[in-house]
Amino acid sequence: MRLFNDLLTARYETLERNIKSKSNSFYDSYLDLLETVIKYFLDENRIAYGETRTCGYIVRTDEAKEFFKKELKVDDYTFDILLDYIKKCNNHKHKKEKNIKVEEVISFLKVFFDFVNYYLDYIGAIRIEFNAEYFVSIFGETERLNNEFRLEVAKLCGELKESYEANKLSEADIETYKMIISDKDIELLNLDEQNQRLQAQISILKDIKLNSMEDKLNKTIDMLNNMQDYLAENRIIARRVSRLIDGKEISDEELKAEREKLEAIKNGKQ
């Protein structure tokens, strides 16, 4: 979602990442987003405020309060609950006492988008439709994906274990496989970084598996071709024996013609 400018969009994307990770940093990112959007509204309308002041202080100033309530026509409930959420975010920031819950995420964002929509109405722009179900669906998504990716890596490693132990992989694939199954550094990364590495591992393991399957397929094709040559030769021998039983000899020219005929059939020319 794009919000007014690149800075606000980046703040919002950080907020979404924290929702997906079920991170308590949600409160910090919510406060950063709210402060940035408040300052944006005031800057766009040339309303002075203290640059170094926090959004909680700025919102309470007479100039800002008059603009939000009289110009944007923000209702008392939205304005008051916004102040309450700012206080809750600050409490979390200083006391680290809250654990993020999906119900709070929905409540905080509903008020934020209500506030933003007052401004969009003010400038005659299209309102943002708040979709609570979307935020419920992404809550904890990073953790869910992490579990799915780990299971996929384990599955692929298991499928390749026999080929690895039987030394049926190429030297490069063996080294790559060994690196992946012994990767301990991944536990030092945050969930987003883990997921990126796990996705890369899945892609690499799938390539190794494909290489292994291609090698097996080529060997099978070679075996079938050898068998086909063997059967063709037996067919010629049987034909010659049959002629001999009938008291007839088959000439070298006839044998050559028979072989050429069988070769043409093998190559799909007849």
Salt bridges, closest charged atoms under 4 A:
ASP6 OD1 - ARG2 NH1 2.80
GLU35 OE2 - LYS39 NZ 3.04
ASP76 OD1 - LYS69 NZ 3.26
ASP84 OD2 - LYS88 NZ 3.54
GLU104 OE2 - LYS98 NZ 3.68
ASP114 OD2 - LYS110 NZ 2.84
ASP121 OD2 - ARG127 NH1 2.46
GLU141 OE2 - LYS20 NZ 3.88
GLU143 OE1 - LYS22 NZ 3.34
GLU159 OE2 - LYS155 NZ 3.01
GLU159 OE1 - LYS209 NZ 2.76
GLU165 OE2 - LYS161 NZ 3.98
GLU175 OE2 - LYS178 NZ 3.64
ASP183 OD1 - ARG197 NH1 3.21
GLU187 OE2 - ARG150 NH1 3.15
ASP215 OD2 - LYS219 NZ 3.43
ASP229 OD1 - LYS266 NZ 2.65
GLU233 OE2 - ARG259 NH2 2.76
GLU249 OE2 - ARG240 NE 3.59
GLU254 OE1 - ARG243 NH2 3.72
GLU258 OE1 - ARG239 NE 3.47
